[in-house]
Amino acid sequence: MGWATSFLVLFLIAQSFGAHYLERGEILRSFENFLEGKSTENDLYLIKSIADEIKVDVPPYMKYYSKGILLEKKGEREEAIKSYLKSIELNPSYNPSYFRFNYLIRKVKNPDPYREKIREILLKRFQNTPPVIIENAEDKYLFLVEKMSQYLFIYKGKKLVEIHPVTTGMDWEDKWREGDRRTPEGIYYFTEFIPPHRLAKMYGGIAVVMNYPNPVDRLLRKGGSGIWLHGSDTSNRNKIPFSTRGCVVGENRSLKEIVKKIKIHNTLISVYKYIPETEPDSEVMNFLKSWEESWESKDVQRFLSHYSQKFRWKRGGFKEWKDYKKRVISQKRKIEVTVSDLTVVGFWKEDRKTPEYYVAEFQQTYRSDSYSDKGLKRLYIWKEGDKLKIISEEFIKGGK
């Protein structure tokens, strides 16, 4: 049982004693007094005696987080920030310390030394390729956004090349509806550069549209639209954590260089509350190989088995897709499919051990006895039971 769980147990015990103070068995007030810095000697005796009954070793990073909370309550913001930084140093994956740090950092007079320390921790943490990047072509840029740390990480191939502070939605949870002031979590690509003359002053002359809601979001009935990576007319807006209506906002000078790395329809940006560190299995790579082989071998049933009953495309659902593919594949004497410049990204939340879905993006060359083409293919693949299934695919002929 972790420290946080232990505290919750104490909280529930406290509630069960009624609505009076110590002489009548109420102990919740003692905890409230402690957090507010108003503890009496008897309050401290009570809390210590109950804590002694909980036989757990508290990890050091949690001790620093707890100390930070108490320092916040006392109004000692800089000391609290130092405690959260120490917690993050000891456990660079601990979300609550990142959030408390970003909540406080905008309230101190000289935040830059603390920001630089966070940057150093993140640089070290992300030198090793995070497991969400399963594959990425060597010359291809891939963007990752982590809402808890409020940073954008840019990879070329599997190598970290840049990190930039950003700010995201005022509410830090996943987006579900229009106007909830949340930045969506998932895998997206950029669809359009908006010319400066079409932008209001507040966007700083730089804005790139993301394809939210993506096919997975639509299946999950997520609402809202208009999610951009953009600049601001406010100086250092990227250093005001959790302050947007849902977009990802960066500093204009950095964005001018960042946007040079974006290819419309062919640069992925994957947004997480926290970028998971659990290694996914390699099933998606085997799945993609099986999909390609079944198509080339004209094994229609096996090919279609890779698709979900929930599959949607421009002409309808799975039934229309099945009828179309049966007809087209059966007419070919020979099919050759070549996959190159493969990028595969996984999305899952920090409390899950396996990805909720993948996006695979690649250059596809198709040849048959009667037709050939080449372009950008994108597959959205998610788990149904214990099987991976394609729920959507997109193809841009000639796209790269």
C-alpha positions in Angstrom: 0.0 0.0 0.0 1.5 3.3 -1.1 1.7 6.5 1.0 -1.1 8.2 -0.9 -3.3 5.1 -0.4 -2.4 5.1 3.3 -3.4 8.8 3.7 -6.7 8.0 2.0 -7.3 5.2 4.5 -6.7 7.6 7.3 -9.0 10.1 5.7 -11.8 7.5 5.5 -11.2 6.4 9.1 -11.4 10.0 10.2 -14.8 10.5 8.5 -16.2 7.5 10.3 -15.8 9.0 13.8 -18.7 11.5 13.5 -18.9 15.3 13.4 -17.2 16.2 16.8 -13.7 16.9 17.9 -11.2 14.7 19.8 -13.2 14.2 23.0 -16.1 12.9 20.8 -13.9 10.7 18.6 -13.6 13.0 15.5 -10.0 12.9 14.1 -10.5 14.5 10.7 -10.1 17.9 12.3 -6.7 17.0 13.5 -5.6 16.3 9.9 -7.1 19.5 8.7 -5.3 21.4 11.4 -2.1 19.8 10.5 -2.4 20.7 6.8 -3.3 24.3 7.8 -0.4 24.6 10.2 -2.7 24.9 13.2 -1.9 21.6 14.9 -2.2 21.4 18.7 0.1 19.0 20.6 -2.8 16.6 20.9 -3.4 16.7 17.2 0.2 15.8 16.6 0.1 12.9 19.1 -3.0 11.5 17.4 -1.6 11.7 13.8 1.8 10.2 14.9 0.2 7.3 16.8 -2.1 6.4 13.8 0.8 6.8 11.3 2.9 4.4 13.5 0.3 1.7 12.9 0.8 1.9 9.1 3.7 -0.4 8.3 5.1 0.9 5.0 8.4 2.4 3.9 7.7 5.8 2.4 9.8 6.4 -0.8 12.0 9.5 -0.6 10.3 11.2 -3.6 7.0 11.0 -1.8 8.4 12.5 1.3 9.6 15.5 -0.7 6.2 15.8 -2.4 4.5 15.7 1.0 6.9 18.3 2.3 6.1 20.5 -0.7 2.4 20.3 0.0 2.9 21.4 3.6 5.3 24.2 2.5 2.6 25.4 0.0 0.1 25.5 2.8 2.4 27.8 4.8 2.9 30.1 1.8 6.5 29.1 1.4 6.3 28.8 -2.4 10.0 28.7 -3.4 10.8 26.1 -0.7 7.8 24.1 -2.0 9.2 24.3 -5.5 12.6 23.1 -4.3 10.9 20.1 -2.7 8.9 19.2 -5.8 12.1 19.5 -7.9 13.9 17.1 -5.5 10.9 14.7 -5.8 11.1 14.8 -9.6 14.9 14.3 -9.5 14.4 11.1 -7.4 11.4 9.9 -9.5 11.3 11.7 -12.9 8.0 9.9 -13.6 6.0 11.3 -10.7 3.1 13.3 -12.1 1.8 15.1 -9.0 5.2 16.8 -8.4 5.3 18.0 -12.0 1.8 19.5 -11.7 2.5 21.2 -8.3 5.7 22.6 -9.7 3.9 24.0 -12.8 1.1 25.3 -10.6 3.5 27.3 -8.4 6.2 28.4 -10.9 4.2 31.3 -12.3 3.8 32.7 -8.7 7.4 33.2 -7.8 9.6 36.3 -8.6 12.6 34.5 -10.2 11.4 31.3 -11.8 14.2 30.8 -14.4 16.7 28.8 -12.3 13.9 26.4 -11.4 12.8 26.1 -15.0 16.3 25.3 -16.0 16.5 22.5 -13.5 13.3 21.0 -14.9 14.8 21.3 -18.4 17.9 19.4 -17.3 15.9 16.6 -15.7 13.7 16.3 -18.8 16.8 16.2 -21.2 18.2 13.4 -19.2 14.9 11.5 -19.0 14.2 11.7 -22.7 17.7 10.9 -24.0 16.5 7.3 -24.2 13.8 6.9 -26.8 10.4 6.7 -25.0 8.5 3.4 -25.7 5.6 5.3 -27.3 7.9 5.6 -30.4 7.9 2.1 -31.7 9.4 3.0 -35.1 10.3 6.2 -36.9 12.1 6.8 -40.2 15.6 8.2 -39.7 14.9 11.5 -41.4 11.4 12.1 -40.1 10.4 14.5 -37.3 8.0 13.4 -34.7 6.5 15.6 -31.9 5.6 14.5 -28.4 3.8 16.8 -26.0 3.6 16.0 -22.2 1.0 18.0 -20.4 2.3 17.4 -16.9 5.8 18.7 -17.6 4.4 21.3 -20.1 7.0 20.4 -22.7 7.2 19.6 -26.4 9.8 17.0 -27.4 11.0 16.8 -31.0 12.6 13.6 -32.3 14.3 12.9 -35.6 14.1 9.2 -36.2 14.5 8.0 -32.6 16.9 10.7 -31.5 15.8 13.6 -29.3 16.9 16.8 -31.1 15.0 19.6 -29.4 12.8 20.3 -26.3 10.6 23.4 -25.9 8.4 24.6 -23.0 4.7 25.0 -24.1 1.4 25.6 -22.3 -1.8 23.5 -22.7 -5.4 23.6 -21.6 -6.5 25.3 -18.4 -8.0 21.9 -17.3 -5.3 19.4 -17.6 -7.5 16.3 -18.2 -8.3 14.8 -21.6 -10.7 16.6 -23.9 -14.3 15.3 -24.3 -16.5 18.2 -25.3 -16.5 21.7 -26.9 -15.5 24.4 -24.5 -14.0 22.2 -21.7 -10.7 24.1 -22.0 -8.8 20.8 -22.3 -6.1 19.7 -24.7 -6.9 16.4 -26.3 -4.7 13.4 -25.7 -4.0 11.2 -28.6 -2.0 10.9 -31.9 -2.6 13.6 -34.5 -1.1 15.1 -37.6 -0.9 18.7 -38.9 -3.4 19.5 -41.6 -2.9 23.2 -42.5 -0.7 26.2 -41.9 -2.9 29.2 -41.3 -1.6 32.3 -43.1 -0.8 35.2 -40.7 -3.3 37.5 -42.4 -6.1 35.1 -41.4 -5.1 35.0 -37.7 -6.2 37.2 -34.9 -3.4 39.1 -33.1 -3.6 36.7 -30.1 -2.0 33.9 -32.1 1.2 35.7 -32.8 1.1 35.1 -36.5 1.8 31.4 -36.3 -0.7 28.6 -36.2 -0.8 25.0 -37.5 -4.1 23.0 -37.4 -4.2 19.5 -35.8 -6.6 16.8 -37.0 -8.6 16.6 -33.8 -10.9 14.8 -33.5 -9.1 11.8 -35.2 -10.9 8.6 -36.1 -10.4 7.1 -32.6 -11.8 10.3 -31.0 -14.9 10.1 -33.3 -15.5 6.5 -32.3 -15.3 7.4 -28.7 -17.7 10.3 -29.4 -15.3 13.0 -28.2 -16.4 16.5 -29.1 -14.9 19.9 -29.9 -12.6 21.0 -32.7 -10.1 23.8 -33.6 -7.0 22.4 -31.8 -3.9 24.1 -33.0 -0.2 24.5 -32.3 0.2 28.2 -32.3 2.1 31.3 -31.0 1.0 34.2 -28.9 1.2 38.0 -28.8 2.0 37.7 -25.1 5.6 37.6 -24.1 6.7 34.3 -22.5 3.1 32.9 -22.9 4.8 29.4 -23.1 5.9 30.0 -19.5 2.4 30.3 -18.1 1.5 26.6 -17.5 -2.0 25.4 -18.1 -3.4 28.6 -19.6 -5.0 27.8 -23.0 -8.5 27.0 -24.1 -7.2 23.6 -25.5 -4.5 24.4 -28.0 -0.8 23.9 -27.5 0.9 27.3 -27.3 4.6 27.9 -27.7 7.0 30.9 -27.8 7.0 32.7 -31.2 10.7 32.7 -31.7 10.9 28.9 -31.1 7.8 28.2 -33.2 9.3 29.9 -36.3 12.0 27.1 -36.3 9.7 24.4 -35.1 7.2 24.8 -38.0 10.0 24.4 -40.5 10.1 20.7 -39.4 6.4 20.2 -40.1 5.2 18.5 -43.3 1.4 18.9 -43.7 -0.3 15.5 -43.5 3.0 13.8 -42.7 4.2 15.0 -39.3 2.7 13.3 -36.2 2.2 15.1 -32.9 1.2 12.8 -30.0 -0.2 14.4 -26.9 -0.1 12.7 -23.5 -0.9 13.7 -19.9 2.3 11.8 -19.0 4.5 10.0 -21.6 4.4 6.3 -20.4 7.6 4.4 -19.7 6.1 0.9 -19.8 7.5 -1.1 -22.8 4.7 -2.2 -25.1 5.0 -5.6 -26.7 6.0 -5.9 -30.4 2.6 -7.2 -31.6 1.9 -4.2 -33.8 4.9 -4.8 -36.0 3.9 -8.4 -36.5 0.4 -7.2 -37.2 1.6 -4.8 -39.9 3.7 -7.5 -41.5 0.7 -9.9 -41.5 -1.5 -7.2 -43.1 1.0 -6.6 -45.9 1.6 -10.3 -46.6 -2.1 -11.2 -46.7 -2.8 -8.4 -49.2 0.1 -9.5 -51.5 -0.9 -13.2 -51.3 -4.5 -12.2 -52.2 -5.8 -14.0 -49.1 -9.0 -12.0 -48.8 -10.3 -13.5 -45.6 -7.0 -13.1 -43.8 -6.6 -9.6 -45.2 -10.1 -8.6 -44.0 -9.5 -10.2 -40.6 -7.2 -7.3 -39.8 -10.1 -4.8 -39.9 -12.6 -4.0 -37.2 -16.4 -4.4 -37.6 -16.3 -0.7 -36.6 -14.1 0.2 -39.5 -15.2 3.4 -41.3 -14.1 4.8 -44.7 -15.4 7.3 -47.2 -18.0 4.9 -48.7 -19.4 3.6 -45.5 -18.6 0.9 -42.9 -17.0 -2.5 -42.7 -19.6 -4.2 -45.0 -19.0 -1.8 -47.8 -15.2 -2.2 -47.3 -15.5 -6.0 -47.3 -17.5 -6.1 -50.5 -15.2 -3.6 -52.2 -12.0 -5.4 -51.3 -13.3 -8.8 -52.2 -14.3 -7.5 -55.6 -11.0 -5.7 -56.3 -8.6 -8.3 -55.0 -10.3 -11.1 -56.8 -9.8 -9.3 -60.1 -6.0 -9.1 -59.7 -3.6 -11.8 -60.9 -0.7 -10.3 -59.0 -0.3 -7.8 -56.2 2.9 -6.2 -54.8 2.9 -3.9 -51.8 6.0 -2.1 -50.6 6.1 -0.3 -47.2 8.9 2.2 -46.6 9.6 5.2 -44.2 7.6 3.5 -41.5 6.6 5.4 -38.4 4.6 3.7 -35.6 3.5 5.6 -32.5 1.5 4.1 -29.5 -1.0 6.0 -27.3 -1.8 4.9 -23.9 -2.4 6.6 -20.5 0.1 6.4 -17.7 -2.1 4.0 -15.6 -2.3 1.4 -18.4 0.4 -1.2 -19.3 -0.5 -1.6 -23.0 -1.4 0.9 -25.8 -5.0 1.8 -26.4 -4.2 2.4 -30.0 -1.4 2.9 -32.6 -1.0 5.0 -35.6 1.2 3.6 -38.4 2.2 6.0 -41.2 4.3 5.0 -44.2 5.0 5.4 -47.9 3.0 2.7 -49.7 3.8 1.5 -53.2 1.1 -0.7 -54.8 1.5 -2.6 -58.0 -0.8 -5.1 -59.8 -1.2 -6.3 -63.3 -3.8 -3.6 -64.0 -3.1 -0.7 -61.7 -0.3 0.9 -59.6 0.0 3.9 -57.3 2.2 5.4 -54.6 1.4 7.6 -51.6 1.1 8.2 -47.9 -0.8 5.5 -46.0 -2.0 6.0 -42.4 -3.6 3.2 -40.3 -5.4 3.6 -37.0 -5.1 0.3 -35.1 -6.7 -0.5 -31.7 -7.3 -3.5 -29.5 -10.5 -5.4 -29.6 -10.3 -8.1 -26.9 -6.9 -9.6 -27.4 -6.7 -8.8 -31.1 -5.4 -5.7 -33.0 -7.9 -4.3 -35.6 -7.7 -1.5 -38.1 -10.5 1.0 -37.4 -9.6 3.6 -40.1 -7.1 4.1 -42.9 -6.2 7.1 -44.9 -4.3 7.3 -48.2 -3.0 10.4 -50.0 -1.9 9.5 -53.5 1.5 10.9 -54.3 1.7 12.3 -50.7 5.0 12.3 -48.9 
